[in-house]
Amino acid sequence: MSSSSSSPTLAERVLVTSHPSIAQRVNHLYIRPGFLPGMGESDPPPPSLRQDNRGILSLLRSRFRLLCSYPSRSVQTNKRIVILAQAAIRRCRNVRELTIVLHDFFIPRSFALFLESSWACLAGNIRKLTISVTLTKLSLLLGQGESYGLAVLEELEIYIVYSRFPFYNGQTLVKDRLLPFTISHRETLRALTISSSIPLDWSPYLDGLGHFPLLQKLVLILTISYVTLSNPSALTRVLDTHQENLRHFKVIKNHGYSLNNPRDSLYGAWVTDEFSTLILPVLQTLEIGLWPDLPWRSPPSLSIIPQASCLVSLTIFDVVLCDTQVDRVLDSLQLGPDGGLQELRLSVVYLHPQLMDLLAAKLPLLKVLDLTFDRLAPNTDIQSAYYNKYAYVSFTFVSYVPCQTILFVQTLFEREMNTRMYTDWELQYLKLSLASSNCGKGHSQLGCMSIVARCIPRGVVFGLENDCFCNYPRVLGPDDSSFGISW
C-alpha cells in the first residue's frame, strides 16, 4: 500500500465509512481480515507488495471491505482497526448482505468480539449471508449466528474450503451444527448454496433438510461420489420435495477437490436413474455438470434431463460434447407445448454448420447461445482431414496448428454457412469461444460469430468477453484478422 497522503490507510478508510452520510449507503458488509496473522505464525506475515489505489471516493460504493491486501501491522494497530471498524458498523443500519471470509487466519479475542458485535448490530436485517470458511472456523460463525438470530434471512451460501490444518470432526460438525443452523431458517430461506472442497458425506445433511416452503434456488458445488454422497437418493428426495417451488438448480463438480475417480460411476447412475425421472414443473434454470463417464452409449430413449416443462435456461459444465451427445441432450428436453428453451451454454468438440442447423431446428425459440468449441470444421464429414491431425481432442490443450490450415478450414466453414439462412430462429445473443491452449478457457471468436450472424436476418448481439483474465488477444490471424481465430 502506498504511503502517500493520497492513499488512505485502512484505519482512515474505516473512519470515513463511519461518517453518517456514507454509513447509511452501505448495504453489503464484506469481512476478510487479511491483516491478521496466519495460523501457526508467531509473527504477522511480511508486508504485502500490492497496492490499492481506489482512494476514498471508492467508499461511496455500497460495500465496506476489510481486505487482505494491506501490510502487516503491530498487534496494537490491529486492535485499533478492529475498534474503529466496530464503531463504524454500528452506524451501518442498512446492511442487507453479509459476507465473511475466514480461512487459515489466527483469530484473536479482539476480532472474535468484533464478529460478535457485528452479529448483534446486523443480524436482524441480514437477508443474504455468505460464509467462506475452513471447518475450524465454521463452528465459531454458526454459534454466533445462532445466538443473535437471522429473522429475515433469505439466501444462505456456505463455502467450506481446504485448510492446511487437519480437522477430524467435520462430519459431526456438518450434521450437528450446520444442519440445525440451516433448518432454523426454514420459513424464510429462498436460496441455499453448499460448496465443499473437503471430502465429507453430505447425505445426512440432505436427508435432514426436510421441506422449505419458500426455497426456489438450490446450488451444490460438490464432487459427487460414493464418499461425498453415500446415499444419492437423499438428493433426489430434496429435489422431489421442492418440485412445486424450485426454479433454479445447479450441481457441478468442485474443482478444489480431486477425488473425481473415473471408476466412481455413482454420479452418472444418479443422473440417468434418478435425476432424469424427476418431474420439476416450475424449474426454469438448470446448470449441471455432465461428466465424461456418463453412460452415453445407453439406449437413445434414456433421458439425462428431468421433465421440466418450464425450463428456459440450460448450462452444461465439465464435459465437452460430441455431435451425438449434443443431440442426446436436446432430445432429453421434455418441454411443454408452450415451452421452449431460451438460453443454452455448453462446450462442444466441433463447431460446424450442421451443429448450427441442429440447434436452429430443435431450439427455434432460443435467444441466447454460448458455445465453447475445441475445433472448427467445415462439415461433419471432414472433421477435418486437414485439421484433425494437428489438434488434440482435449478441451484444455489444443496444439499448434499452421496458420494456412486455420485459414483454409475457416474459408470452408464460411462457404458452407453462406448457403444457410435461419429465418425462423429467434436468436438474439451469440457467443462462440475457442478453448485456448494457454489457459483452457474460452476465447471469444469474432470472426466465427460474424459468419454465423449473416445467416440470421434478425441480427444478433455478440458476446466478446473471454472466459478468463489472461492477456491473449481475442482476435488473431496471420494476414486477415477478420477471421478472429485466437490460439
Sequence and secondary structure as in RCSB ss.txt:
>XXXX:A:sequence
MSSSSSSPTLAERVLVTSHPSIAQRVNHLYIRPGFLPGMGESDPPPPSLRQDNRGILSLLRSRFRLLCSYPSRSV
QTNKRIVILAQAAIRRCRNVRELTIVLHDFFIPRSFALFLESSWACLAGNIRKLTISVTLTKLSLLLGQGESYGL
AVLEELEIYIVYSRFPFYNGQTLVKDRLLPFTISHRETLRALTISSSIPLDWSPYLDGLGHFPLLQKLVLILTIS
YVTLSNPSALTRVLDTHQENLRHFKVIKNHGYSLNNPRDSLYGAWVTDEFSTLILPVLQTLEIGLWPDLPWRSPP
SLSIIPQASCLVSLTIFDVVLCDTQVDRVLDSLQLGPDGGLQELRLSVVYLHPQLMDLLAAKLPLLKVLDLTFDR
LAPNTDIQSAYYNKYAYVSFTFVSYVPCQTILFVQTLFEREMNTRMYTDWELQYLKLSLASSNCGKGHSQLGCMS
IVARCIPRGVVFGLENDCFCNYPRVLGPDDSSFGISW
>XXXX:A:secstr
   STTS  HHHHHHHHTSHHHHTT  EEEE  TTS BTT SS            GGGGGSSEEEE S S    H
HHHHHHHHHHHHHHHH TT  EEEEEESSB   HHHHHHHHHHHHHHGGG  EEEEEE HHHHHHHHHHHHHH  
TT  EEEEEE   SS  TTHHHHIIIIIHHHHHTTTTT  EEEEEESS    HHHHHHH   TT  EEEEE   S
TTT S THHHHHHHHHTTTT  EEEEE  TT     TT  HHHHHHHHTGGG B TT  EEEEE  TTS TTS T
T  SS B TT  EEEEEEEEE HHHHHHHHHH    TT    EEEEEEEEE HHHHHHHHHH TT  EEEEEEEE
E S TTTS TTTGGG  S SS      HHHHHHHHHHHHHHHTT   TT    EEEEEEE TTTSSEEE HHHHH
HHHTT TT  EE    SS     S   SS GGG    
